Amino acid sequence: QVQLVESGGGLVQTGGSLRLSCAASGSISSIIGMGWYRQAPGEQRELVAGITRGGSINYSDSVKGRFTISRDNAKNTVYLQMNSLKPEDTAVYYCYARVSITTYWGQGTQVTVSS
């Protein structure tokens, strides 16, 4: 079992920045990848960024060059630095952790970008 606790969402103006954090606990050594999805109202959940245990990183095309995913292994925490935010980035952001074929989810944190 893996537990995920997110923090860092909020309200920001267009062009602003936010940093999301996701702290993992439980079976940490079993995690093979972590990252972030987001879901806007009426939309499907989409991958934003992910990082594997080996350090490989991928981003959705919509956030490349603006968002940066990183991790602190000592704190079992993954971060998502979001810069140059746009209204279309408004969504609930969910942290995930993959253990074999199982995906664990955080509770979600709201990010709202005002125009």
C-alpha positions in Angstrom: 0.0 0.0 0.0 1.1 3.5 -0.8 -0.4 6.7 0.7 -0.1 10.0 -1.1 -0.6 13.5 0.3 -0.7 16.5 -2.0 -0.3 20.1 -1.3 0.3 23.4 -3.0 -2.8 24.1 -5.1 -4.5 27.4 -5.1 -5.7 30.5 -7.1 -3.2 32.3 -9.3 -3.4 34.8 -12.1 -2.4 34.1 -15.7 1.3 34.0 -16.0 1.8 33.1 -12.4 3.5 30.1 -10.8 2.6 27.4 -8.3 4.4 24.4 -7.0 2.6 21.2 -6.1 4.0 18.6 -3.7 3.2 14.9 -3.3 4.5 13.1 -0.3 4.5 9.3 -0.4 4.4 6.9 2.5 4.0 3.1 2.9 5.6 0.7 0.5 8.0 3.3 -1.0 10.5 0.8 -2.3 7.8 -0.7 -4.5 7.0 2.5 -6.5 8.2 2.3 -10.1 6.9 5.7 -11.1 5.2 8.8 -9.8 3.7 11.9 -11.3 0.7 14.1 -11.9 -2.6 13.9 -13.8 -5.2 16.6 -14.0 -8.9 16.7 -14.6 -10.9 19.8 -15.7 -14.7 19.9 -15.3 -16.4 17.8 -18.0 -13.0 16.5 -19.2 -11.2 13.2 -18.9 -8.3 12.9 -16.6 -5.0 13.5 -18.5 -1.4 12.9 -17.8 0.6 16.0 -17.0 4.0 14.7 -16.1 5.6 11.6 -14.8 9.0 10.4 -13.5 10.1 6.8 -13.3 12.2 5.2 -10.6 15.1 5.3 -13.1 14.7 9.0 -13.6 13.0 9.1 -17.0 10.6 12.0 -17.4 7.7 12.7 -19.7 5.4 15.6 -20.1 2.2 16.3 -22.0 2.7 18.5 -25.0 0.5 21.1 -23.4 2.8 21.8 -20.5 6.3 21.2 -22.0 8.6 24.1 -21.4 6.3 25.5 -18.6 6.1 22.7 -16.0 8.9 20.8 -14.4 8.6 17.6 -12.4 11.3 16.7 -9.8 11.7 14.5 -6.8 13.4 14.4 -3.5 14.2 10.8 -2.7 15.2 11.6 0.9 11.7 13.0 1.5 9.8 10.6 -0.7 8.3 13.6 -2.4 7.6 14.5 -6.0 7.1 18.2 -7.0 5.5 19.8 -10.0 6.7 23.4 -10.6 4.2 25.1 -12.8 5.2 28.4 -14.5 3.5 30.6 -17.0 0.2 29.3 -16.0 -2.8 29.7 -18.3 -6.5 29.5 -17.7 -6.6 26.2 -19.5 -4.4 24.8 -16.8 -7.3 25.1 -14.3 -8.1 21.6 -13.0 -7.9 19.3 -10.1 -4.4 17.9 -10.0 -3.9 14.3 -8.8 -0.7 12.8 -7.8 -0.2 9.1 -8.7 2.2 6.3 -7.8 2.6 3.1 -9.7 3.4 -0.2 -8.0 3.5 -3.0 -10.6 0.0 -2.9 -12.2 -1.6 -0.9 -9.4 -2.0 2.9 -9.4 -2.5 4.8 -6.2 -3.9 8.3 -6.2 -3.8 11.3 -4.0 -6.9 13.2 -2.9 -6.4 15.9 -5.5 -5.6 19.6 -5.2 -7.4 22.4 -7.0 -5.5 24.7 -9.3 -7.4 27.7 -10.6 -5.8 30.2 -13.0 -7.7 33.4 -13.5 -7.6 35.4 -16.7 
